[in-house]
Amino acid sequence: EEDVMDYLDKPDPQTFIAHHGIKGQKWGVRRFQNADGSLTKAGKERYNEQNSSDSSDNHENQKFHLTEKQKKYCKTVAIATGAALVAYAGFKLADSGELNRLCEKAKELAAEHGYTFVHPFDDLEVATGQGSIAMEIVKELPTVDMILVPVGGGGLSTGVSTLAKMLNPKIKVIGVEPAGANCLQESLKAGHPVTLKGVNTIADGTAVKTPGETIFPYLQENLDDIITIEDDELIVAFLDILENHKMLVENSGLLTVAALKHLKPEGKKVVSILSGGNMDIITLASVVQNGLIQRSRIFTVSVLLPDVPGQLNKVSKVIADVQGNVIKLEHNQFVSVNRNSSVELTITMEAFGHDHKKKIIDALRAAGFKPKERTTRGVYQ
């Protein structure tokens, strides 16, 4: 990293990168194969001049980090709308906007200045580099039955599925994409690349409207199926991986984990590719909170109480006796015109899960408090 920071501080020629989804990772262990494929070929043509690229996540930028450590290029970054705003050392923000527009801007600059344009996914050399993941999988698990691969524009899934089928045609390769950005699923149905009207998903690294046209025939031939995942499924998968396996995986990378619940993998050797850990802190906090709520680790109920001393103590004792933990209280005296008759107490608390939540609610009901479930909002505010 010191070497990278050292070269970034030096005055070098500018390179335009239309870049979507930067989340602050300056260094990584995957995607450098892309450079060995696409940029090595480009180097035979114009790489000794400059390069231009756009990207739907930060891996394309990491590719340039490694290559430009040697070649000393890349000083300008464009970030797609919705990506986390971060201070990316040594770079200046050139542009921001929707991915497709940035891609066109990158091509425009490439034509104007003689740069070599490298597409982040619709490029056979880039896909070839990404396909090395399949080689690693087969080397470590020669008897693999199924590989699940995240799908955005289709570059990763093209490389992995093509090489996997070459190594062993019996391996099933299933693409997994967000339900709110299912461009490949719709394209496979239509028999040609289709552009979605819009995308809406928390999996921003795979929020792509149109799959790659160049790589599409390879996807048609080598992908066995497509599974789509709702955002709520990603939230639960994120919490599982973070809490149980101590791994921070971005929402797009978790598509393949969430997809396991759509399959019956018992008795089969299934590999889920986790493709990245790019997540800003605000998104991280939001996903964790929503995951806890979905799993009944945090929930909210309200009860009506007479406005007399000692009622709060009675409610607290019922909750404590069944090991509930109160984390937030709201006392509303204006729920009724006659506050002496009843006031509303809204209680947000922690539980061990669905069964424990039910036990707490049942205990409150048995004590005569008539609890009503409420929507939990703003726990950590």
N, C-alpha and C positions, 0 to 999 in steps of 0.2 A: 504494500500500500504506500510505503514511503516513496518508492520509485515512481508510482503513479502520480502522487501529489507533486513530486519534484518536476516531472515533465509538464504537468498542467500549469505550473507557475511560469513556464517559459513562453516567450512570444512565438506562437506558431501560426501557420496559415489557418484561415477559418474554414470550417466544414459545416454544412447545414445538415442537421438530422431532424426530421419530423418525428417526434418521439411521443408516444402515448403511454401514460401510466407509470411515470417515474415515481418510485416510492422511497428513494433514498439509499438503496443498496449500491455502494460504489464498487463492490468487488463480489465476485461469485465464482462458482465452481462448474457451472454448466453453460453451454452455448458457445464455448470457444471453438468447438468443432465447426460452427458456422463460418468462422473466419477462415479456417483451413480449407473449406470448400469454396464458398462464394468469393471471398476476397483474394484467395490465391489465384483464382482464374482471372479476376479483375486486375490483379497485379501485372499479369502478362500484357494487359492492354494499357490502362491508364492509372493504375494504383499509385505510381510514383508521383502523380499529380495530387488529386484529392478525391474524396468519396462523399456521396450523398445518400441518405437513407431515411426511411420513416419506420416507426415501430409501434406495435400495439402493446408492448410492455417494455420493461427495462433491459431485457436480455440483449437486444440489438445494441443498446448503448454500451453494455458490458463487453460486447464483442469488439467495439471500437476502442474501448479502454485498453484491452490487451494488445490489439494490433497497433494502435497509435503510440503505445509505450515505445514501440520500436520505430514507427514511421513518423511520429510527431505531427499529428493532424488534429481534427475535431475540436473546435472551440465553441460552437454554437448549437443550442438545443431548442427545439420547439416542443411544447407539451400540449397534449390534447385536452380539451375541456373536460373537467371532471377528475383529472389526475391530481394527485397530491402536489401542492406547491412546496418545493423544498429548495434549499440552497445547495445547488450542485456544484461542488468546488471546481473552479477554473472555467466554468461555462457561463455564457450569458444567454438569457431567454430571447430567442429570435421571434417566435411566433407561438400561438396557441389556437386550438380549434378542433374540429371533428377530424377523426383519423383519415378519412378519404380525402378531405380537402388538403390536409398536410402532405399526404402522399403525392397529390398533384403538384403541390408547391415544391416538394423535393425534386420531382422530375423536371419541373420548370428550371430550377437552379442548376440541375445537372446539365441540362441542354445549354443553358446560358453560359456557364463557366467551364464546361468540359469535365464535370465530375463524373465519376462512375456511380450510377444509381443502383443500390442494392435493396430489393424489396424485403421486408421482414418475414414474409411467409410465402408469397407467390414467386418463388425462386427455387429452381431444382437443386442448385448447389447448396443453398441454405437448408433445404429439406434433407439433402444427403447428409449434411453434418449432423442434423438433429436425429437422423436415423441411426446414428451410432449408439443411441440409447438402447435400441433393440438388440444390437450386438452385445452390449453389456449384460442385458437381461438374460439372453440365451446362454452366454458364457457362465453366468452365475447360477442359472436355473434352466438347464437344458431341457427339462421335461415340462416347461411352462405350457399351460393349456390356453390361457387367455390373457391378453394385455388390454388394459383400459387406459385410454389416452385422452387428455383434454383437447378440445377443439375450439379454436377461435377462427383464424383465417384458413387453417388447414395445413400449415407447413410442418408442424411437429407430427401430426397424425399421418401425413403423407410419408415422411421419412421412416417413421416407426413401422407403419403397416407394410410398406413396400419391402423393407429389409427383412422384417419378420417373416413375411410370406416367402421370400427367397431362401431364408435359412430353414424354414419348416412350414410348408403350406397348410399344415394342420392347426397351426396356432390361430386362434380367433382374435382379431383385433377390433375392439369396439370403441368408437369415438363417443365422447361425452361432452355435451355443450349446454349452456344455460338455456332454460326454456324461454327466457326473454331475449335471447340472441341466437336463435336456432337457424342460422343462415345455411349451414351445411345440410341439415335435415330437409329443409324446404328445397334446396337445390337438388339433392338426390332424388326427391320425389318428382321434381320437374324435369330432371335429366340434363340440366344445364345450370350454371351459376345464376343464382337469384339474389337480388338486392332487397333486403328488408326495408320497410318504411322507416323503422326506428328500432332501437334496442333499449332494453330496460332490465338491468341486472346488477347485482353487487359484485359479480365476477368481472371486474372491469378489464382484466387482461385478456378476456375472450369475448368482449363486447364488440363484435365485428359484424358489419352489415352484409358484406359480400365475401364469399370464400374465394380463394385464388383461382383464376381462370386457367393458368398454366398447369397447376398441380391437380386440378379437378379430375381429369381422367384417371389419375393414380388412385384417388380416393374412391372413385366409382368401382375400380377393379379390386382394391385391396381391403377396404373397410367392410367388415361383416355386418355391422349394425350401428345405429346411433341411439343413444339414450339422452334424454333431456332432463335437467335438474332444476327444480324450483329454488328460489332464494332461501326459503325457510329450511330446506334440506341442507343447504350449505352452512347455515348458521349452526345447526346441530353437529354437523361434521367438523366444523372448526373447533367447537368446544371439546369434542371427543379427542381430536388429535392434540390440541394444546394441553388439555388437562391430563389425559391418560398416557400420551407418548412424548410430551414435552417438546413438541415441534411446532414452530410458527410457519404455517403454510397459507399462502394467499388463497382467496376464494376461488380463483380460477384453477389453482392447483388441487383444490379439494373436490372438484367435480367428480373425479374418479373414485374418491372415498365414498361420497354420497351415492354413487351409482351402484355400489355393492348391495345396497338394500333393494335394488331393482332386479337383482339376479338371484340365482340359487347356486352359490359357488361351492357348496359342500362337496368334498371329495375331489375338487379340482384345484389346480395350482394357478392362482390368479394374481397378476401384478398390476397394481395401481400406480401410475406415474404421477408423482407430485411435482408439478412444474413451476416452482417459484415460491418465494416468501416475501413478496412485495406488498406491504400493508402499512398505511400511515396510522398514527396513534389514535386519531379520532375514529376512524373506521374500526380499528381494533377494539376500542372501548365499547362502541355501539354493538358490534357483533357479539362480544362477550356477554353484555347485559341482555341482549335479546335471546341468546342461547340459554342463559340461566332461567329466563322467564319461560321459554318453550319447554324446558325440562322440569318445570315446577320447582326449581331450586330457589326461585324468588316468586312470590305471589302476593296478591292484595285482596283483602276482604273488608267489608264494612258491617258494622253492627249498630243497632239503635239502643241507646241506654237512657235511663232516667237521669236527669241532671242533678244528681245528689252525690255527696262525697263517698269515695270508696269503690265506685264502679270500675274505674280504670284498673285499680289493683286486682279486682276480681277477674277481669279479662286477662290481665297479664299472668295471673297464677294459672289459669286454665291452659294458656299457651305454653308456659314454662313446664308444666307437669307432663306435657307430651313432647318436650325438647324442641319446641319452636323457638326461633330467635327473632325478636322484633327489631327491625332496622329503621322504620319510619312510621310516625303517627301523625294523623290530622284530625283535630277535634272541631266539629262544625256545630255550633249552637243554633244555626239559622235554618236547619233542614225542616223544621216545623214551626208553625206560628206560636204554638205553646211549647217553649223550650223546656218547661218543667216536666212536660210529658215525655219528650225524647230529644236527644241530641245524637248526631251521627259520629261514630268513631271509625276512621279508615285506617287500617293497619296493613303495612307492608312488612313481610317477614321472610326469613330464610327457612328452607326445609331440605331434606335429603333427596327428595324426588317426588314423583307422583303419589306413591303410596303414603309417604309421610305427610304430604299436603292434605290428602283425604283424611288422615287420622286427626290432624289439627282441626280441620273444619268440622268433622264429626264431634270432636270434643267440645267445641264452641256451641254446636247445636244442642248437644246433650245437656249443656249448662244453661240452656234457655236463651241464648243470645241471637239466634236466627241469622247467621252470617250470610252475606251475599258476596259472591266473587265480583271483583272489579278489575278493570284493565290497569296493569302496572305501568306507570310512566315515570321517567326521570329519577330512577333509583339513586344514581350517583351525582345528581345535581346539588 
